[in-house]
């Protein structure tokens, strides 16, 4: 397979690994793999009418549509699948008083990683720094980075950081995830910058799932957290506050829920630092309870295709990436 086709490899490797997995399946597991020139892997988080995750569904509950045409599932698994993650932490001036709380919350994510999961820890401020050099499953090494190697305060190059995180994941196989935390909007302060549009396009093309945790503090919406749709305004982080009547002192970038929705991740907006640790742990739990689906595309035309995962059960909703690059 030539260099031009190299980016299809993660799909194929993922499918083979799932089909040949020797792990103990959850109820209803029916992993299958049909040989072909490629398999598009789709990871789905399923929730019920109450918003809680729904485990142990069978393949009959899922349908995948590629550009509006239903596809035969060639792959289905509901066992815990390994993840490779880059954790990106905002070190903006507005977060200085909460640095230790964020570090301890990120430790919850690291502690929840399984023996086959791998990660690197990143921080963004005056530069974008990701450690260690290679992805690792060593919890001790990751915790040391969180406790002693993050950057001092500075600006908020949010989208640059996510772009660098995507680059770090490119040669990794299987499910690739970015978990980014911030309390502000993109504010690179003189750096050459990538826009939300640039970063979202790259995440979709490279099949990188983005989870985002945003901290909003101020006069409104105190006391809770949960998935939030696109919208909002205001400025935070190093970029400055919006202090109008009823506004937030700090409000996360409105692009965060957009990129999370497009890539099949999740967005959680917090209004209290007391929710940080539980939310980092919640992301890890979601990742370990996603369904792995796959299909063999009819054509590899080099174009972006629209994806839709539909559920047959009453009240069930699936969150999954909305597109893939057919190459």
Number of C-alpha atoms within 10 A of each C-alpha: 7 6 6 8 9 11 18 18 17 23 20 22 16 21 30 18 13 23 18 11 14 8 10 9 15 15 12 16 17 15 21 18 20 16 12 11 11 23 26 21 24 26 26 23 21 21 16 14 11 8 13 10 17 16 17 15 17 16 20 12 11 18 16 20 16 18 13 11 11 14 16 13 19 20 25 27 27 26 24 18 23 19 21 21 27 26 23 26 28 31 28 27 20 24 22 16 9 12 19 13 16 23 19 17 20 26 20 21 20 26 14 17 23 16 11 11 18 22 25 25 25 26 25 28 25 18 16 20 19 22 20 14 8 10 19 18 17 14 18 11 14 23 19 12 18 23 12 9 16 22 19 14 18 21 24 30 28 30 25 24 28 26 20 17 27 24 14 18 22 14 13 15 17 22 23 24 24 25 27 23 26 30 29 30 27 27 23 23 15 8 12 8 17 17 14 21 12 13 19 23 16 15 25 21 18 19 28 25 25 30 25 24 26 27 23 26 21 17 15 13 15 12 12 12 19 14 12 16 16 14 11 14 14 21 24 29 29 25 20 16 19 17 14 10 8 11 19 23 22 30 27 28 28 20 19 30 25 20 26 26 20 20 26 24 27 27 25 23 26 26 25 16 16 13 16 25 18 13 21 25 19 16 21 19 15 15 21 19 20 24 26 23 26 26 24 21 17 11 10 14 11 10 12 16 16 15 19 20 20 17 17 11 12 8 11 18 20 21 21 25 25 17 20 22 18 17 17
